[in-house]
Amino acid sequence: MLKPQQATLDEATLKRAQTIPEGLWRTCPNCGTSAYRGRFGSLQVCPHCGFGLRLTASERLAQLCDCFDPWDEQLELADSDFPGYMVKRAQAQAASGSSESVRCGQAVIAAQPCALAVMDSYYMMGSLGQVAGERLCRLFERATAQRLAVVIVTASGGARMQEGIQSLMQMAKISAARALHVQAGLPYFVVLSDPTMGGVCASFAMQGDVTLAEPHARVGFTGRRVIEATLHNKLPASFQQAEQVMATGFIDAIVPRAQLKARLALLLQLHQEVCHA
């Protein structure tokens, strides 16, 4: 039996524990290490492995931009026959604070102007649907007309299944608009964040003149579980991580989130200097 003094101590400890607020600790999904929430900092980066936690589009824009003028945010899907889809869209809008899975507009990054798109993993895992595709297509078209470089920060699980073939068509449509941007002699810079998968990875995410990625971001087409089930074999831990994808030549540089704004500004500045040389 516990002595009276020990029982009192246990009761005091329990009472104190009940006053501690929840959510003070976070576990990194990459390395599995837990740390005090404040140690992740304003950029939301794991203090142990450097993995960047997922951000909403608004959070990403606040980190990257001096200023941002949105384009085409009035574009919305009118209706859908897919059961429960419109309800799920409303839930995604509430969770992300965005009206779609991508926000596009004209931005200034460390005094360098560009056309910028940021995908939002909190909106149905950044999936590519008709509205997102139309926004990205118009982004390239306006950038071509205004002679602007394009920067896209990708975060997506792929094409949106609820929109069927209409979502798959966006891959070709965006790629066609990108091709006209190339013909105009304008650069396109991509930042791959976690995750960049499926049809997004199979199209405009891999068409950049310079392709950057955040540390340990997942980059690939088909998910690990599907591949392992098909091959009946265990894949290595590094499979589809940005570092492994860079080793095979598909990524130019791994850039920590804290350095991303400066690196993009440098690329945009070099483009301006070359164009005016």
KAGI-V935318 format. One record per pair of residues at least 24 apart in sequence whose ideal C-beta (glycine too) atoms are under 10 Angstrom apart, sorted by the first residue. I is the first residue (numbers start at 1). J is the second residue. Records with the same first field share a line. If there is no record, write none. Layout:
BEGIN
I=J, J
END
This chain:
BEGIN
26=53
28=53, 216
29=53, 54, 194, 216, 218
30=194, 215, 216, 217, 218, 241
31=216
41=257, 258
42=258
43=256, 257, 258, 260
44=257
45=214, 215, 256, 257, 258
46=215, 216
49=215, 216
50=214, 215, 216, 254, 256, 257, 258
51=194, 214, 215, 216, 217, 241, 257
52=193, 194, 214, 215, 216, 217, 256, 257, 258, 260
53=194, 257
54=120, 121, 122, 125, 126, 155, 193, 194, 195
55=118, 120, 121, 122, 153, 155, 193, 194, 257
56=95, 96, 97, 98, 103, 118, 120, 121, 122, 123, 155
57=96, 97, 98, 100, 101, 102, 103, 104, 117, 118, 119, 120, 121, 122, 123, 126, 153, 155
58=96, 97, 98, 103, 118, 120, 122
59=96, 97, 118, 120, 122
60=103, 116, 118, 119, 120, 121, 153, 155, 191, 193, 257, 260
61=103, 105, 107, 116, 118, 153
63=118, 153, 257, 258, 260, 261
64=107, 108, 109, 110, 116, 118, 151, 153, 191, 257, 260, 261, 264, 265
65=105, 106, 107, 108, 109, 110, 114, 116, 118, 261
66=107, 108, 109, 110, 111, 112, 113, 261, 265
67=105, 106, 107, 108, 109, 113
68=103, 104, 105, 106, 107, 108, 109, 116, 118
69=105, 106, 107, 108, 116
70=99, 103, 104, 105, 106, 107, 116, 135
71=103, 104, 105, 106, 115, 116, 117, 135, 138, 139, 142, 143
72=100, 102, 103, 104, 105, 131, 134, 135, 136, 137, 138, 139, 142
73=98, 99, 100, 103, 104, 105, 135
74=99
75=99, 100, 104, 130, 131, 132, 134, 135, 138
76=100, 131
77=129, 130, 131, 132, 134, 162, 163, 166
78=131
80=129, 130, 162, 163, 166
81=162
82=160, 161, 162, 163, 164
83=162
84=162
85=124, 129, 160, 161, 162, 163
86=162
88=124, 162
89=123, 124, 129, 131, 160, 162
91=123, 124
92=120, 122, 123, 124, 125, 127
93=122, 123, 124
94=122, 123
95=120, 122, 123, 124
96=120, 121, 122, 123, 124, 126
97=122, 123
98=122, 123
99=123, 131, 135
100=124, 126, 129, 130, 131, 132, 133, 134, 135
101=125, 126, 127, 128, 129, 131, 132, 133, 135, 155, 156, 157, 160, 200
102=126, 127, 128, 129, 131, 132, 133, 134, 135, 136, 139, 152, 153, 154, 155, 156, 200
103=132, 135, 153
104=132, 134, 135, 136, 137, 138, 139, 140, 142, 143, 150, 152
105=135, 139, 142
106=139, 142, 143, 146, 148
107=148, 151, 264
108=265, 268
109=149, 151, 260, 261, 262, 263, 264, 265, 267, 268, 269
110=261, 262, 263, 264, 265, 266, 268, 269
111=265, 268, 269
112=149, 151, 261, 264, 265, 266, 267, 268, 269, 270, 271, 272
113=146, 148, 149, 268, 272
114=143, 148, 149, 150, 151, 187, 188, 189, 264, 265, 267, 268, 271
115=139, 140, 141, 142, 143, 144, 146, 148, 149, 150, 151, 152, 181, 186, 188
116=143, 148, 149, 150, 151, 152, 153, 189, 264
117=143, 150, 151, 152, 153, 154, 174, 204
118=151, 152, 153, 154, 155, 191, 193
119=152, 153, 154, 155, 156, 191, 193, 196, 200, 205
120=153, 155, 156
121=154, 155, 156, 157, 193, 194, 195, 196
122=155
123=155, 156
124=156, 157, 160, 161, 162
125=155, 156, 157, 158, 160, 195, 197, 198
126=153, 154, 155, 156, 157, 158, 160, 193, 195, 196, 197, 198, 200
127=156, 157, 158, 159, 160, 161, 162, 163, 167, 197, 198, 199, 200
128=154, 156, 157, 158, 159, 160, 163, 167, 168, 170, 171, 174, 198, 199, 200, 203, 204
129=159, 160, 161, 162, 163, 164, 166, 167, 170
130=160, 163, 166, 167, 169, 170, 173
131=160, 163, 170
132=156, 159, 160, 163, 167, 170, 174, 200
133=159, 160, 163, 166, 167, 168, 169, 170, 171, 172, 173, 174, 177, 199, 203, 204
134=170, 173, 174
135=170, 174
136=170, 173, 174, 177, 178, 200, 203, 204
137=170, 173, 174, 175, 176, 177, 178, 204
138=174, 177
139=174, 177, 178, 181
140=173, 174, 175, 176, 177, 178, 179, 180, 181, 182, 184, 186, 188, 204
141=177, 180, 181
142=177
143=177, 178, 180, 181, 184, 186, 187, 188
144=177, 178, 180, 181, 182, 183, 184, 185, 186
145=180, 184
146=186
147=184, 185, 186, 275
148=181, 186, 187, 268, 271
149=181, 186, 187, 188, 189, 209, 264, 267, 268, 271, 272, 275
150=177, 178, 181, 186, 187, 188, 189, 190, 204, 208, 209
151=187, 188, 189, 190, 191, 208, 210, 212, 264, 267, 268
152=178, 188, 189, 190, 191, 192, 200, 204, 205, 207, 208
153=189, 190, 191, 192, 193, 196, 212, 214, 260, 264
154=190, 191, 192, 193, 194, 195, 196, 197, 200, 201, 204, 205, 206, 208, 211, 213, 217, 219
155=191, 192, 193, 194, 195, 196, 197, 200, 205, 214, 217
156=192, 193, 195, 196, 197, 198, 199, 200, 201, 205
157=195, 196, 197, 198, 199, 200, 201, 218, 223
158=195, 196, 197, 198, 199, 200, 201, 202, 221, 222, 223
159=198, 199, 200, 202, 203
160=198, 199
167=199
168=199, 203
170=199, 200, 203, 204
171=198, 199, 200, 202, 203, 204
172=203
173=203, 204
174=200, 203, 204, 207
175=202, 203, 204, 207
177=204
178=203, 204, 207, 208
179=207
181=207
182=207, 209
185=274, 275
186=271, 275
187=267, 268, 270, 271, 274, 275
189=252, 263, 264, 267, 268, 271
190=251, 252
191=217, 255, 257, 260, 263, 264
192=217, 218, 219, 242, 245, 246, 250, 251, 254
193=217, 218, 219, 242, 257, 260
194=218, 219, 241, 242
195=219, 220, 223, 240
196=220, 240, 242, 245
197=221, 222, 223, 240
198=222, 223
201=240, 245, 250
205=250
206=245, 250, 251
208=251, 252
209=252, 267, 271
210=251, 252, 253, 263, 264, 267, 270, 271
211=242, 245, 246, 250, 251, 252, 253
212=242, 246, 251, 252, 253, 254, 255, 259, 260, 263, 264, 267
213=241, 242, 243, 245, 246, 250, 251, 252, 253, 254, 255
214=242, 254, 255, 256, 257, 260
215=241, 242, 243, 254, 255, 256, 257
216=241, 242, 243, 244, 254
217=241, 242, 243, 245, 251, 254
218=242, 245
219=243, 244, 245, 246, 250, 251
220=244, 245, 250
END
